[in-house]
Amino acid sequence: MSSKRTAEPGKADVGAQLHAHFLRAGFAGAELPILQNAEPFFELSGEDIRRRLFLTADEDGTEMCLRPEFTIPAARAYLASGIAPKLTQQVFFGPVFRHRVGESGEFAQVGVESFGRSDIEAADADVLAEVVTALKSVVPDEALSITIGDQGLFSALLAALALDAATQRRLALAFSEGRLSNLLDPARPKRAEGEARGLARYSGVLDALKGADPVEAKAFVKDLLSMAGITATGGRSAADIAGRFLERAQAETQVLGVEQAEILRRFLAISGGPDAVAAQIKALAKDTGLDLSAALERFETRIGFLEARGIALSSVTAKCGFARAMDYYSGFVFEISRPGATRPVAAGGRYDRLFERLGKAVPGIGAAIWVDRLEGGAK
C-alpha cells in the first residue's frame, strides 16, 4: 500500500521528499504488505517485540500483525525472489505500526535496505552518509549528531576472552538488549546460584539445551510445550514461555572471572570521537594481551570511508557500549539525532545475522527514518 495514500498530508510531504532523495541516489522503490505473519518477527527480533506489536489472527488461527518495520519482510521477500545474493538496494515509504510510549502507534517511516554488497565497510559508510544527506535535505539548518557502535568489536572481544559459545551468546544478547551492565554486577553471581538451584528439577532439559543454537533450542522447547497441550498461559504464548525458559537455561553457563568482567566493563565505558575510541581500544588490547586487531582494522577502515563520504567526525560519537535492540544486528550500528532531541530521527545498522538465520549468507545494511519526528519541529 502506498504511503502517499495513507500518511497524513504534512508527513507525506516530508516522507515523499526523503523517498525521492533515495530514488535519485539509485535505490529502487518497493512496497510490502501491511499485514504480516507475526512469527518471523518473534523469531528474528526477539520475543520482547510481542508487547510492541498490533496482533490479530487469520481464519486459520495463524498469528498476524500490522507491519512493525521494513527490514525483516524486505529480507524475506528478497530471498523469496530467488535473486540472492545479487546486489539490491531498495527504499520503502509507508505506515508502520508499533506501540511507542508517548507517541502514536501508527507512524510513517522511510526504510532503506542494501542487500548483497561485499565491500562491507564502504557499504556501511555509504548508507549512513546517504541517510545524513537525505535528512539534511529536509532539515538543512540543523547540526545533526551521530552515534555509532560496532557489535563486531564486542563479538571479537568475547572471542578473545575465550568464553564458551553459550556464554558468548548470553552476553551478546544482553549487550544488544542494553542489560549487560546488570550481568556484570558483582552481586549477580550470588543471585545466579539461587536461580540455578531453582532450575535443578529441569536439569535433563537444561543439559540438552546447553551449547545449542538458540533458534533450534527455542523450537525444541516450543515442541515440548505443544506436546503437553500448552499453547498459552497467563497471557503468554508457548513461544514466550519457550523464550523465557531458554533464557533461564542459558544462565547455567560459564561464570565470568573477576578479570574478565573488569575487561568487559572497561570496554563498555569507552566513548568519544572515533579516532580517540580506536586509540582506547588499542590500549585495552595492549594492556590485556587480547588480539582485537582484525575487528579494530575494520572499525578504522569504516571511519576512513565515513570521512571520504563527507561525514565530519566532529559530529560523530563512537560508543563501545552502544547497540541496537533488534536481535539480528551483527556489526556497525548508528543513530542520528536532531539538536535537543530525546529520540533519534533515524537509526540502522548491519544485519548479516538476519540472513544467516533465514538460511542464506548475504551481507545486509539498512536504516529507518521516523518521518513524524521530522515534522513540525517535533523532537
C-alpha positions as CSV (number, residue, x, y, z in Angstrom):
1,M,0.0,0.0,0.0
2,S,1.4,3.4,-0.9
3,S,2.2,5.6,2.0
4,K,1.2,8.6,-0.1
5,R,-2.4,7.4,0.3
6,T,-2.2,6.6,4.0
7,A,0.2,9.1,5.6
8,E,-1.1,12.4,7.0
9,P,-0.6,15.3,4.4
10,G,2.3,17.1,6.2
11,K,4.1,13.8,6.9
12,A,3.6,12.6,3.4
13,D,5.3,15.8,2.2
14,V,8.5,15.1,4.3
15,G,8.4,11.4,3.6
16,A,7.9,12.0,-0.1
17,Q,11.0,14.2,-0.2
18,L,13.1,11.6,1.6
19,H,11.7,8.9,-0.6
20,A,12.5,10.9,-3.7
21,H,16.1,11.5,-2.5
22,F,16.8,7.8,-2.2
23,L,15.3,7.1,-5.6
24,R,17.7,9.7,-7.1
25,A,20.5,8.0,-5.2
26,G,19.8,4.7,-7.0
27,F,17.6,2.9,-4.6
28,A,14.6,1.1,-6.2
29,G,11.2,2.0,-4.9
30,A,9.4,-1.1,-3.4
31,E,6.3,-1.9,-1.3
32,L,5.4,-4.6,1.2
33,P,2.1,-5.8,2.6
34,I,0.9,-4.1,5.7
35,L,-0.5,-7.4,7.2
36,Q,2.4,-9.7,8.0
37,N,2.9,-13.2,9.6
38,A,3.9,-12.4,13.2
39,E,6.1,-15.4,13.8
40,P,9.2,-14.2,11.8
41,F,9.3,-11.0,14.0
42,F,9.2,-13.1,17.2
43,E,11.9,-15.4,15.9
44,L,14.2,-12.8,14.4
45,S,13.7,-9.7,16.5
46,G,13.3,-11.4,19.9
47,E,10.1,-12.2,21.9
48,D,10.3,-8.8,23.6
49,I,8.8,-7.3,20.4
50,R,5.5,-9.1,21.1
51,R,4.4,-6.3,23.5
52,R,5.0,-3.7,20.8
53,L,3.1,-5.3,18.0
54,F,-0.5,-4.9,16.9
55,L,-1.6,-8.5,16.7
56,T,-4.5,-10.4,15.1
57,A,-5.2,-13.8,13.6
58,D,-6.3,-15.0,10.2
59,E,-9.2,-17.5,9.6
60,D,-6.8,-20.5,10.2
61,G,-5.6,-19.1,13.5
62,T,-2.2,-18.0,12.3
63,E,-1.0,-15.1,14.3
64,M,-0.6,-12.0,12.2
65,C,0.5,-8.4,12.9
66,L,0.4,-5.0,11.3
67,R,3.8,-4.3,9.8
68,P,6.1,-3.0,12.6
69,E,9.1,-2.3,10.3
70,F,10.5,-2.9,6.8
71,T,13.8,-4.9,7.3
72,I,12.5,-8.4,8.1
73,P,9.8,-8.5,5.4
74,A,12.1,-6.9,2.9
75,A,14.8,-9.6,3.6
76,R,12.3,-12.4,3.3
77,A,10.9,-11.0,0.1
78,Y,14.4,-10.7,-1.4
79,L,15.2,-14.3,-0.6
80,A,11.8,-15.5,-1.9
81,S,12.5,-13.7,-5.2
82,G,15.4,-16.1,-5.9
83,I,17.9,-13.3,-6.9
84,A,20.1,-13.6,-3.8
85,P,23.0,-12.8,-3.4
86,K,22.6,-10.2,-6.3
87,L,23.1,-6.6,-5.2
88,T,19.7,-5.0,-4.5
89,Q,19.1,-1.6,-2.9
90,Q,15.5,-0.6,-2.1
91,V,13.6,2.2,-0.4
92,F,10.2,1.9,1.3
93,F,7.9,4.6,2.4
94,G,4.7,3.9,4.3
95,P,3.0,3.4,7.6
96,V,4.4,1.1,10.3
97,F,2.6,0.1,13.5
98,R,4.3,-0.3,16.8
99,H,3.4,0.6,20.4
100,R,5.6,3.5,21.5
101,V,5.5,5.3,24.8
102,G,4.3,8.9,24.4
103,E,4.0,8.6,20.6
104,S,1.4,7.3,18.1
105,G,1.4,3.6,17.4
106,E,0.9,4.3,13.7
107,F,3.6,6.4,12.0
108,A,5.1,7.0,8.6
109,Q,8.6,5.6,8.1
110,V,11.2,5.6,5.3
111,G,13.2,2.5,5.2
112,V,16.3,1.8,3.1
113,E,17.9,-1.6,2.7
114,S,21.1,-2.6,0.9
115,F,21.5,-6.4,0.2
116,G,24.5,-8.1,-1.3
117,R,27.4,-5.6,-1.1
118,S,30.6,-7.4,-0.3
119,D,32.6,-4.3,0.4
120,I,31.3,-4.2,4.0
121,E,32.9,-1.1,5.5
122,A,32.3,1.0,2.4
123,A,28.6,-0.1,2.3
124,D,28.3,0.8,6.0
125,A,29.6,4.3,5.3
126,D,27.6,4.8,2.1
127,V,24.3,4.0,3.8
128,L,25.0,6.3,6.8
129,A,26.2,9.1,4.6
130,E,23.1,8.8,2.3
131,V,20.8,8.9,5.3
132,V,22.5,12.0,6.6
133,T,22.3,13.7,3.2
134,A,18.6,12.9,3.0
135,L,17.9,14.3,6.4
136,K,19.8,17.5,5.6
137,S,17.6,17.9,2.6
138,V,14.6,18.4,4.9
139,V,16.2,20.0,8.0
140,P,19.1,21.9,6.3
141,D,19.8,24.3,9.2
142,E,20.2,21.7,11.9
143,A,23.5,20.2,13.1
144,L,22.7,16.5,13.3
145,S,24.6,14.4,15.8
146,I,25.6,10.8,15.0
147,T,26.2,8.0,17.5
148,I,27.9,4.9,16.2
149,G,28.8,1.5,17.6
150,D,30.2,-1.8,16.4
151,Q,28.8,-5.0,17.6
152,G,31.5,-6.8,15.7
153,L,34.1,-5.3,18.1
154,F,32.1,-6.7,21.0
155,S,31.9,-10.1,19.4
156,A,35.7,-10.0,18.8
157,L,36.3,-9.2,22.5
158,L,34.1,-12.1,23.6
159,A,36.0,-14.5,21.3
160,A,39.4,-13.2,22.6
161,L,38.3,-13.8,26.2
162,A,38.0,-17.5,25.3
163,L,34.4,-17.8,26.7
164,D,32.4,-20.8,25.8
165,A,29.8,-20.5,23.0
166,A,26.8,-20.4,25.3
167,T,28.3,-17.7,27.4
168,Q,29.2,-15.6,24.4
169,R,25.6,-15.9,23.1
170,R,24.2,-14.9,26.5
171,L,26.4,-11.9,26.8
172,A,25.8,-10.8,23.2
173,L,22.1,-11.0,23.8
174,A,22.4,-8.9,27.0
175,F,24.6,-6.4,25.1
176,S,22.1,-5.9,22.3
177,E,19.2,-5.5,24.8
178,G,21.1,-3.0,27.0
179,R,21.3,-5.1,30.1
180,L,24.9,-6.3,30.1
181,S,25.8,-3.9,32.9
182,N,23.4,-5.8,35.2
183,L,25.1,-9.1,34.3
184,L,28.4,-7.6,35.3
185,D,27.1,-6.5,38.6
186,P,29.3,-8.0,41.3
187,A,26.2,-9.1,43.3
188,R,24.8,-11.1,40.4
189,P,26.9,-14.4,40.8
190,K,25.1,-15.0,44.2
191,R,21.7,-14.4,42.5
192,A,22.6,-16.7,39.7
193,E,23.5,-19.5,42.2
194,G,20.0,-19.2,43.6
195,E,18.4,-19.3,40.2
196,A,20.5,-22.4,39.3
197,R,19.3,-24.3,42.4
198,G,15.7,-23.4,41.4
199,L,16.3,-24.9,37.9
200,A,17.7,-28.2,39.2
201,R,14.4,-30.0,38.7
202,Y,14.7,-29.3,34.9
203,S,18.4,-30.5,34.7
204,G,17.7,-33.0,32.0
205,V,16.2,-30.5,29.6
206,L,18.8,-27.8,30.6
207,D,21.6,-30.2,29.7
208,A,20.1,-30.8,26.3
209,L,19.9,-27.1,25.7
210,K,23.5,-26.2,26.7
211,G,25.5,-25.0,23.7
212,A,22.6,-25.4,21.4
213,D,21.7,-22.9,18.7
214,P,19.2,-20.5,20.2
215,V,16.7,-20.8,17.3
216,E,16.8,-24.7,17.4
217,A,16.7,-24.8,21.2
218,K,13.7,-22.5,21.3
219,A,11.9,-24.6,18.7
220,F,12.6,-27.7,20.8
221,V,11.1,-26.1,23.9
222,K,8.1,-24.9,22.0
223,D,7.6,-28.5,20.7
224,L,7.7,-29.8,24.3
225,L,5.1,-27.3,25.3
226,S,2.9,-28.2,22.4
227,M,3.1,-31.9,23.1
228,A,2.0,-31.0,26.7
229,G,-1.0,-29.2,25.2
230,I,0.3,-25.8,26.3
231,T,-0.5,-23.0,23.8
232,A,-0.8,-20.0,26.2
233,T,-0.9,-19.3,29.9
234,G,-1.2,-16.1,31.8
235,G,-1.4,-14.1,28.5
236,R,1.9,-15.6,27.3
237,S,2.1,-17.8,24.3
238,A,4.1,-21.0,24.1
239,A,6.8,-19.0,22.2
240,D,7.0,-16.5,25.1
241,I,7.4,-19.4,27.6
242,A,10.0,-21.1,25.5
243,G,12.0,-17.9,25.2
244,R,12.0,-17.3,28.9
245,F,12.9,-20.9,29.6
246,L,15.8,-20.8,27.2
247,E,17.0,-17.5,28.8
248,R,16.9,-19.2,32.2
249,A,18.7,-22.2,30.9
250,Q,21.5,-20.1,29.5
251,A,22.1,-18.7,33.0
252,E,23.8,-22.0,33.6
253,T,26.8,-21.1,31.6
254,Q,30.4,-20.3,32.3
255,V,30.8,-17.9,35.3
256,L,32.9,-14.8,34.4
257,G,36.1,-14.3,36.3
258,V,36.8,-11.0,38.0
259,E,39.4,-10.0,35.4
260,Q,37.1,-10.9,32.5
261,A,34.2,-8.9,34.0
262,E,36.5,-5.9,34.5
263,I,37.7,-6.1,30.9
264,L,34.1,-6.0,29.7
265,R,33.3,-3.1,32.0
266,R,36.3,-1.2,30.7
267,F,35.3,-1.9,27.1
268,L,31.7,-0.7,27.6
269,A,33.0,2.6,29.1
270,I,35.0,3.6,26.0
271,S,33.3,6.6,24.3
272,G,34.3,9.6,22.3
273,G,35.5,10.7,18.9
274,P,36.1,7.8,16.5
275,D,39.9,8.2,16.5
276,A,40.1,8.6,20.3
277,V,37.9,5.4,20.7
278,A,40.2,3.5,18.3
279,A,43.2,4.5,20.4
280,Q,41.5,3.5,23.7
281,I,40.6,0.1,22.2
282,K,44.2,-0.4,21.1
283,A,45.3,0.5,24.7
284,L,42.8,-2.0,26.1
285,A,44.1,-4.8,23.8
286,K,47.7,-4.0,24.7
287,D,47.0,-3.9,28.4
288,T,45.1,-7.2,28.4
289,G,47.1,-9.1,25.8
290,L,43.9,-9.7,23.7
291,D,44.1,-9.7,19.9
292,L,41.4,-7.4,18.6
293,S,43.4,-6.3,15.5
294,A,41.1,-7.6,12.8
295,A,38.0,-6.1,14.2
296,L,39.8,-2.8,15.0
297,E,41.1,-2.7,11.5
298,R,37.5,-2.9,10.1
299,F,36.4,-0.2,12.6
300,E,39.2,2.2,11.4
301,T,38.6,1.3,7.7
302,R,34.9,2.3,8.1
303,I,35.9,5.6,9.8
304,G,38.1,6.3,6.7
305,F,35.2,5.7,4.4
306,L,32.9,7.9,6.5
307,E,35.4,10.8,6.1
308,A,35.7,10.1,2.4
309,R,31.9,10.4,2.2
310,G,32.0,13.8,3.8
311,I,30.9,12.9,7.3
312,A,32.5,15.3,9.7
313,L,34.0,13.2,12.5
314,S,33.4,16.1,14.9
315,S,29.6,15.2,14.6
316,V,30.2,11.5,15.4
317,T,30.4,9.9,18.8
318,A,31.6,6.4,18.9
319,K,30.5,4.3,21.9
320,C,31.7,0.7,22.5
321,G,28.6,0.2,24.7
322,F,26.1,1.3,22.1
323,A,23.9,-1.4,20.4
324,R,20.6,-1.6,18.6
325,A,17.9,-3.6,20.4
326,M,16.9,-5.8,17.4
327,D,18.5,-9.3,17.8
328,Y,19.6,-9.5,14.2
329,Y,22.2,-6.7,14.2
330,S,25.7,-8.0,13.8
331,G,28.1,-5.2,13.1
332,F,28.1,-1.5,12.5
333,V,25.1,0.3,14.2
334,F,24.1,4.0,14.3
335,E,21.6,6.6,15.4
336,I,21.1,10.2,14.2
337,S,19.5,12.9,16.4
338,R,18.4,16.5,16.0
339,P,19.7,19.1,18.4
340,G,18.0,18.8,21.8
341,A,16.0,15.7,20.7
342,T,15.2,13.0,23.1
343,R,14.6,10.4,20.4
344,P,16.6,9.7,17.2
345,V,15.2,10.6,13.9
346,A,17.0,7.8,12.1
347,A,18.8,4.6,13.1
348,G,20.1,1.5,11.5
349,G,23.0,-0.9,11.0
350,R,24.4,-4.1,9.6
351,Y,22.3,-7.2,9.9
352,D,24.2,-10.1,8.2
353,R,23.0,-12.3,11.1
354,L,19.4,-11.8,9.9
355,F,20.2,-13.5,6.6
356,E,22.2,-16.2,8.3
357,R,19.1,-17.1,10.4
358,L,17.0,-17.0,7.3
359,G,19.3,-19.7,5.8
360,K,21.4,-17.6,3.3
361,A,24.7,-15.8,3.7
362,V,24.0,-12.3,2.3
363,P,25.5,-9.0,3.6
364,G,22.8,-6.6,4.6
365,I,22.8,-3.0,5.9
366,G,19.8,-0.6,6.3
367,A,18.2,2.2,8.1
368,A,14.9,3.6,9.2
369,I,13.8,7.3,9.3
370,W,11.0,8.4,11.5
371,V,9.1,10.9,9.4
372,D,6.9,12.1,12.3
373,R,10.0,13.2,14.3
374,L,11.0,15.5,11.4
375,E,7.6,17.1,11.0
376,G,6.6,20.4,12.7
377,G,9.7,20.7,14.8
378,A,8.7,17.7,17.0
379,K,11.6,16.2,18.9
